[in-house]
Amino acid sequence: MGKIKISKKRQRSSVKSPKLNLNKMTGLTRANPLKELIDPEKTGLAILECLQNNDPEGVMEMISIYLDALNKAQLRKQSKLPKSTMYSALKHRNPTIKTLAKIMHASTHE
């Protein structure tokens, strides 16, 4: 059998492109998703929407996300706990939220 011809490796086109400095561009702002996650009003509205849609898993997920974001911002600076210890402490959930979700769902859809 003959040797199979392989085409040349493609050259990178991004090497020749100019680098952009996003700090000097007008109209751009830095995104801060942690600020949005820590906002209790937005988190409360998201939890309320989950309760109205009878989504207890969504409520628990929102509470978990909020606590994770809050603890990442505040407790991580104050405590010297390892990440694994901090994350395992935040994973405990309250199953009675399912009852609250069913009550909220029933009261909004009557």
N, C-alpha and C positions, 0 to 999 in steps of 0.2 A: 504494500500500500504506500501511496505517496504521502508526502507531508502536506498537511492542510495549511493553506495560507490564512494568516490572521491579519486583519487590518491593523493599522497603527493605532496606538492609544490616542484618544481624543485629547486635544489640548484644552486647558481650562480657560474659559472666557472671562471669568471674574478677576483674573490676574491683571488684566489690562484696564479694567473699569476703575473709575476714580472712587476713592473712599469718601463717604458722606459723613459730615460732622453734624449729628442730630442736635447737639447743644446750640448750634448757631442758627438753626432753621427756625423761622418764625411760624407761629400757629401750632407748634407742638408743645404739649405739656407732659410731664412725667406721670406715668400711671402709678397709683398707689392702691393696689387691691386690698392691702391690709386695712387701710383706713375705711374702705367700704364694708369689709367684713366685721369690723369692730363697732360700726354704727348700730346702736341698739334699736333705733327706730326702723331701719331697713330690715334688720333681722327679725324684729317683732312682726312686721308686715308679712314677711316671708313665712313665718311660723303660722300666723293667722290664716294665710292662704292655704297652707298645707292642711290645717285643721278643717277649713271649710270644704276642702276637696276630699276629706276622709282619707288622708295620707299620713298615717302615724309614722311610717318609716321616714318620710320626708321631714317630719317635725324633728325626729331624733337626729337625722342627718344635719339639719340646720343648727340644732342645739350643739351638736358635736363640732361642727365647723366653727361656730361662734366661740365656743370654749377653746378650741385649738388656736384660733387666731388671737383671742384675748390672752391666752397663756403664752403663746409664742412671743407676743409683744411685751408683756409685763413680767410674767413669772420667770421667763428665761433669763431676763436681765438681773432679777433679784436673787434667784436661787442658783445654786451650783449643782443642781441635780442632773444626772445623765439624761439624754433624750429618751432612752427606752423607759426609764422610770416615769418620766413626765407623761409620755404618750399612753402608757398602760393605765395610769391613774385617770385619764380622761375617757377611757373606753367604757366605763361602767354606765349602764343606761337604766332608765326607770320605765318599766313596762306598763305602768298605769296610764301613760299618756295615750294609749290606744283607746281607753274608755273616753277620755276627753275629746279625742278626735271624732269618735262616733257621735257624741252628744252635739258637738259643733256642727257636724255634717247634717244631722237630723234637724237641728234648729234652723239652718239656713236653707234647707231644701223642702220645707213643708208648704 
